[in-house]
Amino acid sequence: MRPGTTATDTGPHSDTATAHTAASHTAAAHTEGAPVTAARKASWARRARGRATGAAAGVLLTPFFVLFTAVTVVPIGYALWLSLFTEKQSGLGFGGATSVFSGLDNYTAALGDRAFREGFWVLAGYCVVYIPLMVGGALALALLLDSTLARARRFFQLALFLPHAVPGIIAALIWVYLYTPGLSPVVKAMHSGGIGFDFFSSSGTLPSVVNIALWEWLGYNMVIFYAALQAIDRSVLEAAVMDGAGEWRTAFGIKLPLIRASLVMVSLFTVIGSLQLFTEPLILNQGGSSTVTSTWTPNMYAYTAAFSRNDYGLAAASAVLLALAAALLSFVVTRLTHRKGAKA
């Protein structure tokens, strides 16, 4: 060995130590990498499942959004656009009509028209009479059918729901026949009993319209309430009976609070439907009632403006105003019911 050089062990012991060191590093690397790889695989699996779920949800929701856009968003947008224009004829009126941007003039014209404003007063009177009778009557019938004293439930359910299966126009025509003196057996029987009532008079028109609407929708709302009552856990009712609660206490103290969601839904839908009053007074108007004019309700006002006067801008503006009134009233009803629920 020359001076200045370092001795290096190249024997068999040195080779064995090096092999052991390399093996230990390799094993450590495999031990550290195994959990990382498993975690990554689990993450990739979760992402794949998430993408598959999102794709399935997109496929299932696409038809809804397409139909919602086609039948709701587009018509509303078109009505808003149409309400900003008015038809003008040039010269002496012999030329073709052209659409001219008028801004909010159609809204001003609708709000300034006395007939349009009076239509909302008619709706107010209709709602005051119709909504309590509808909600209260449907709820009372559902509670009667759900009581332990009820008999022939299936028959009464069918009998009460059957009028809803009759189209609204047909139902209105049937009742116009029953209201008409000289034709109606009901009016004839009332006159024979000394009861004289003109269903087409100024004081009888509103009750006549309310009666038609009740006949059409009472059974439908009753079925909703009855289904909610049937969903109540029977053990709760049995416990109330064992505690000594009678039919009245069970109905108003237990059943009503448990179907509050259905009560709110029916009330909200009834309010919205009341503001859309159209078919019944239209048939009464065509049936000879002098009280029901062509602008008796806001919906009839819009219909007359569009198809009798060809003023589509005014019709669209009046429809938008009615929709805003319905949205505002729905918001008020929802807030009131939620506030009462929070206090309860």
C-alpha positions in Angstrom: 0.0 0.0 0.0 1.3 3.3 -0.9 1.6 6.2 1.5 -1.4 8.7 1.3 -3.9 6.1 0.2 -6.9 5.0 2.4 -7.5 1.4 3.1 -10.9 0.1 1.9 -12.5 -3.1 3.1 -13.5 -5.0 0.0 -14.0 -8.3 1.7 -17.0 -10.5 2.0 -18.2 -8.8 5.2 -18.3 -5.4 3.5 -20.5 -6.8 0.7 -22.9 -8.4 3.2 -23.3 -5.1 5.1 -24.0 -3.2 1.9 -26.6 -5.7 0.8 -28.4 -5.5 4.2 -28.4 -1.7 4.0 -29.9 -1.6 0.6 -32.5 -4.1 1.5 -33.5 -2.1 4.6 -33.9 1.1 2.5 -36.0 -0.8 -0.1 -38.3 -2.2 2.6 -38.7 1.2 4.2 -39.5 2.7 0.9 -42.2 0.1 0.3 -43.5 0.5 3.8 -43.8 4.3 3.4 -45.3 4.1 0.0 -48.1 1.5 0.7 -50.4 3.8 2.7 -50.0 6.7 0.3 -51.0 4.5 -2.6 -54.1 3.2 -0.7 -55.1 6.7 0.2 -54.8 7.8 -3.4 -56.8 4.9 -4.6 -59.5 5.6 -2.1 -59.5 9.3 -3.2 -59.7 8.4 -6.8 -62.6 6.0 -6.1 -64.5 8.7 -4.3 -64.0 11.1 -7.1 -65.1 8.6 -9.6 -68.3 7.9 -7.6 -68.9 11.6 -7.3 -68.5 12.1 -11.0 -70.9 9.2 -11.7 -73.4 10.6 -9.2 -73.2 14.0 -10.7 -73.6 12.7 -14.3 -76.7 10.6 -13.2 -78.2 13.6 -11.5 -77.6 15.8 -14.6 -79.2 13.2 -16.9 -82.3 12.9 -14.6 -82.6 16.7 -14.0 -82.1 17.8 -17.6 -85.7 17.0 -18.8 -87.1 19.0 -15.9 -84.9 22.0 -16.5 -85.7 21.9 -20.3 -89.5 21.7 -19.7 -89.3 24.3 -16.9 -87.4 26.7 -19.2 -89.8 26.0 -22.1 -93.1 26.4 -20.2 -92.2 28.8 -17.4 -89.1 30.9 -18.0 -89.6 31.6 -21.7 -93.3 32.6 -21.4 -92.5 34.9 -18.4 -89.6 36.5 -20.2 -91.8 36.9 -23.4 -94.6 38.5 -21.3 -92.2 40.9 -19.7 -90.8 41.8 -23.1 -94.2 42.1 -24.7 -95.4 44.4 -21.9 -92.8 47.0 -22.9 -94.2 47.5 -26.4 -97.4 48.7 -27.9 -99.0 48.5 -31.3 -99.1 51.7 -33.4 -100.6 52.2 -36.8 -99.2 54.8 -39.2 -101.1 57.4 -41.1 -104.9 57.1 -41.1 -104.8 53.5 -39.9 -104.7 51.9 -43.3 -101.1 50.8 -42.9 -99.8 47.8 -41.0 -99.3 48.0 -37.2 -95.8 48.3 -35.9 -94.5 47.6 -32.4 -93.2 50.6 -30.6 -91.2 50.6 -27.4 -93.4 52.2 -24.7 -91.6 51.4 -21.5 -93.9 51.3 -18.6 -96.8 52.9 -20.4 -98.8 49.7 -20.5 -98.4 49.2 -16.7 -99.5 52.8 -16.1 -102.5 52.3 -18.4 -103.5 49.1 -16.6 -103.2 50.6 -13.1 -105.0 53.7 -14.3 -108.0 51.7 -15.6 -110.8 51.6 -13.1 -112.0 48.2 -14.5 -108.7 46.6 -13.8 -108.6 48.0 -10.2 -112.1 46.9 -9.5 -111.2 43.4 -10.6 -108.8 43.2 -7.6 -111.6 44.2 -5.3 -113.7 41.4 -6.7 -110.9 39.0 -6.1 -110.5 40.3 -2.5 -114.2 39.6 -1.8 -113.9 36.2 -3.5 -110.8 35.2 -1.4 -112.5 36.3 1.8 -115.4 34.0 1.2 -113.8 31.2 -0.7 -110.5 30.5 1.1 -112.0 29.9 4.6 -114.8 27.7 3.2 -112.4 25.7 1.0 -109.7 25.1 3.6 -112.1 24.7 6.5 -114.5 22.5 4.6 -111.8 20.2 3.2 -110.2 19.9 6.6 -113.5 19.1 8.3 -114.4 16.4 5.8 -110.9 14.8 6.1 -111.2 14.8 9.9 -114.6 13.2 9.7 -113.4 10.5 7.4 -110.4 9.8 9.6 -112.4 9.6 12.8 -113.2 6.2 14.4 -116.9 6.9 13.8 -116.7 7.1 10.0 -118.3 4.4 7.9 -118.1 3.8 4.1 -114.8 5.7 3.8 -114.1 4.6 0.3 -117.5 5.5 -1.0 -117.4 9.1 0.4 -113.8 9.6 -0.7 -114.8 8.7 -4.3 -118.0 10.7 -4.1 -116.3 13.8 -2.8 -113.3 13.6 -5.2 -115.4 12.8 -8.4 -116.4 16.4 -9.1 -112.7 17.3 -9.4 -112.5 14.9 -12.4 -115.0 17.0 -14.3 -113.3 19.7 -16.4 -113.8 23.2 -15.1 -115.7 24.4 -18.2 -118.1 21.5 -18.1 -118.6 22.0 -14.3 -119.4 25.7 -14.9 -121.8 24.9 -17.7 -123.6 22.4 -15.5 -124.0 25.0 -12.7 -125.1 27.7 -15.2 -127.9 25.3 -16.2 -128.8 24.7 -12.5 -128.8 28.5 -11.9 -131.0 29.4 -14.9 -134.7 30.1 -14.0 -137.1 28.1 -16.1 -134.6 25.4 -16.8 -133.2 24.5 -13.4 -135.0 22.0 -11.2 -133.1 23.5 -8.2 -134.5 27.0 -8.8 -138.0 25.5 -9.4 -137.8 23.6 -6.1 -136.6 26.7 -4.3 -139.5 28.7 -5.7 -141.9 26.0 -4.7 -140.6 26.3 -1.2 -141.0 30.0 -1.1 -137.3 30.7 -1.5 -136.6 33.3 -4.2 -132.9 33.7 -5.1 -131.4 35.0 -8.3 -128.1 33.4 -8.8 -127.2 36.0 -11.6 -128.0 39.1 -9.5 -125.4 41.5 -8.2 -125.7 39.9 -4.7 -125.9 36.4 -6.0 -123.1 36.3 -8.5 -120.2 36.0 -6.1 -121.8 33.2 -4.0 -122.6 31.4 -7.3 -119.0 31.5 -8.4 -117.8 30.4 -5.0 -120.2 27.5 -5.0 -118.9 26.3 -8.4 -115.2 26.5 -7.2 -116.0 24.7 -4.0 -117.8 21.9 -5.9 -114.7 21.5 -8.1 -111.9 21.6 -5.5 -113.2 20.6 -2.1 -112.8 16.9 -2.7 -109.3 17.4 -4.1 -108.0 19.2 -1.0 -109.9 16.8 1.2 -107.9 13.9 -0.2 -104.6 15.8 0.5 -105.7 16.3 4.2 -106.9 12.7 4.5 -103.6 11.4 3.2 -101.7 13.5 5.7 -103.9 12.2 8.5 -103.4 8.6 7.5 -99.6 9.1 7.7 -99.8 10.0 11.4 -98.4 7.3 13.6 -101.4 5.3 15.0 -99.5 4.7 18.3 -99.6 8.5 19.0 -103.4 8.5 18.6 -103.8 5.3 20.7 -101.7 6.9 23.4 -104.0 10.0 23.4 -107.1 7.8 23.7 -105.6 5.9 26.6 -104.9 9.3 28.3 -108.6 10.1 28.0 -108.6 12.4 25.0 -111.9 12.4 23.1 -112.5 12.9 19.4 -112.5 16.7 19.5 -109.3 16.8 21.7 -107.6 14.3 19.4 -108.6 16.1 16.3 -107.6 19.7 17.3 -104.9 19.0 19.8 -103.0 16.2 18.1 -104.0 15.7 14.5 -104.0 19.3 13.3 -100.5 20.1 14.6 -99.1 17.0 13.0 -100.5 17.9 9.5 -99.5 21.5 9.7 -97.3 21.2 6.6 -100.2 20.0 4.5 -102.4 22.7 5.9 -99.9 25.4 4.8 -99.5 23.9 1.4 -103.2 23.7 0.7 -103.7 27.2 2.0 -100.9 28.5 -0.2 -102.2 26.8 -3.3 -105.7 27.9 -2.6 -104.6 31.5 -2.4 -102.7 31.3 -5.7 -105.7 29.5 -7.4 -108.1 32.2 -6.1 -106.1 34.9 -7.8 -106.4 33.0 -11.1 -110.2 33.1 -11.1 -111.3 33.0 -14.8 -113.3 30.0 -16.0 -116.3 30.2 -13.7 -117.1 33.9 -14.2 -116.4 33.7 -18.0 -119.0 31.0 -18.4 -121.4 33.0 -16.2 -120.8 36.0 -18.4 -121.6 34.0 -21.5 -124.5 32.5 -19.8 -126.4 35.7 -19.5 -125.3 37.3 -16.2 -125.3 41.0 -16.5 -123.2 41.4 -13.3 -120.2 39.5 -14.6 -118.7 41.8 -17.2 -115.8 41.0 -19.5 -113.4 42.7 -17.1 -114.9 41.3 -13.9 -111.5 39.8 -12.7 -107.9 40.7 -13.7 -107.6 37.5 -15.7 -110.7 38.4 -17.6 -109.4 41.9 -18.1 -106.2 40.5 -19.7 -108.1 38.1 -21.8 -110.4 40.8 -23.1 -107.4 43.1 -23.8 -105.6 40.4 -25.8 -108.4 38.8 -27.8 -111.1 41.5 -28.0 -109.0 44.6 -28.4 -105.8 43.0 -29.8 -103.8 45.0 -27.2 -101.2 42.4 -26.3 -98.9 44.8 -24.5 -101.7 45.8 -22.1 -102.7 42.2 -21.7 -99.1 41.2 -20.9 -98.7 44.1 -18.4 -101.9 43.3 -16.6 -100.8 39.6 -16.4 -97.4 40.6 -15.0 -99.1 42.8 -12.4 -101.4 39.9 -11.4 -98.4 37.6 -11.1 -96.6 40.1 -8.8 -99.7 40.3 -6.6 -99.9 36.5 -6.4 -96.2 36.3 -5.5 -96.5 39.0 -2.9 -99.6 37.4 -1.3 -97.9 34.0 -1.3 -94.9 35.5 0.4 -97.1 37.0 3.1 -98.9 33.7 3.7 -95.7 31.8 3.9 -94.1 34.2 6.3 -97.1 34.2 8.6 -97.4 30.5 8.7 -93.6 30.1 9.4 -93.8 32.7 12.2 -96.8 30.8 13.8 -94.9 27.6 13.4 -91.8 29.0 15.1 -93.9 30.3 18.0 -95.5 26.9 18.4 
